[in-house]
Amino acid sequence: MTKFKIKKGDMIKVIAGDDKGKTGKVIAVLPKTSQVIVEGCKIAKKTLKPTENEPKGGFISKEMPMSISNVKKAEEK
């Protein structure tokens, strides 16, 4: 298993991809797939099936994992 310098709760900057230039907080690190989930980046719309809690179903916006090579730690000033 590889060790990463980025940990949950770190502030990072996206350096590649659709969200290039955005900064955000790391929600989770997925070491098996070398990916991170960043708050407010790589948002995807997911469908919800109707359930007892959500009788109509609908859509939610959810952060998706992105490659750890696309992010770097943000410089603190």
C-alpha positions in Angstrom: 0.0 0.0 0.0 1.3 3.4 -0.9 1.6 6.3 1.4 0.3 9.7 0.4 1.2 13.2 1.6 -2.4 14.2 1.3 -4.7 13.4 4.2 -8.4 13.8 5.1 -9.0 17.4 6.1 -6.1 18.9 4.1 -6.7 22.0 1.9 -5.8 21.1 -1.7 -5.7 22.8 -5.2 -6.8 21.0 -8.3 -4.0 21.1 -10.9 -5.7 19.1 -13.8 -9.1 18.2 -15.1 -12.4 20.1 -15.4 -12.1 21.7 -11.9 -8.6 23.0 -12.5 -7.7 25.9 -10.3 -10.4 25.2 -7.6 -9.4 24.7 -4.0 -11.2 22.5 -1.5 -11.0 20.3 1.5 -10.3 16.6 1.2 -13.3 14.5 2.4 -11.7 11.1 1.9 -8.6 9.4 0.6 -8.9 6.1 -1.3 -5.4 4.5 -1.2 -6.4 1.3 -3.1 -7.4 3.2 -6.2 -5.0 6.2 -5.6 -8.0 8.7 -5.5 -9.3 11.5 -3.4 -12.7 13.0 -2.9 -12.6 16.8 -2.7 -15.4 19.0 -1.3 -17.1 20.9 -4.2 -15.1 19.3 -7.0 -16.0 16.8 -9.7 -19.8 17.0 -8.9 -22.0 14.5 -10.6 -25.8 14.2 -10.5 -27.0 10.9 -9.1 -30.6 9.6 -9.3 -32.4 8.4 -6.2 -35.0 5.7 -6.4 -38.3 6.2 -4.6 -38.1 5.0 -1.0 -40.1 5.4 2.2 -38.0 8.4 3.2 -38.0 9.9 -0.4 -41.3 8.9 -1.9 -40.7 10.9 -5.1 -37.1 9.9 -5.6 -35.2 12.6 -7.5 -31.6 13.8 -8.0 -28.7 14.6 -5.7 -25.3 16.2 -6.4 -22.5 14.1 -5.2 -18.7 14.5 -5.2 -16.9 11.8 -7.2 -13.3 10.5 -6.7 -10.5 12.0 -8.7 -6.9 10.9 -9.2 -4.5 11.9 -6.5 -2.1 13.0 -9.3 -4.5 15.8 -10.2 -4.2 17.6 -6.9 -1.6 19.2 -4.7 -1.5 20.7 -1.3 -2.5 24.4 -1.3 0.1 26.9 0.0 -1.0 28.4 3.3 -0.3 32.1 3.7 
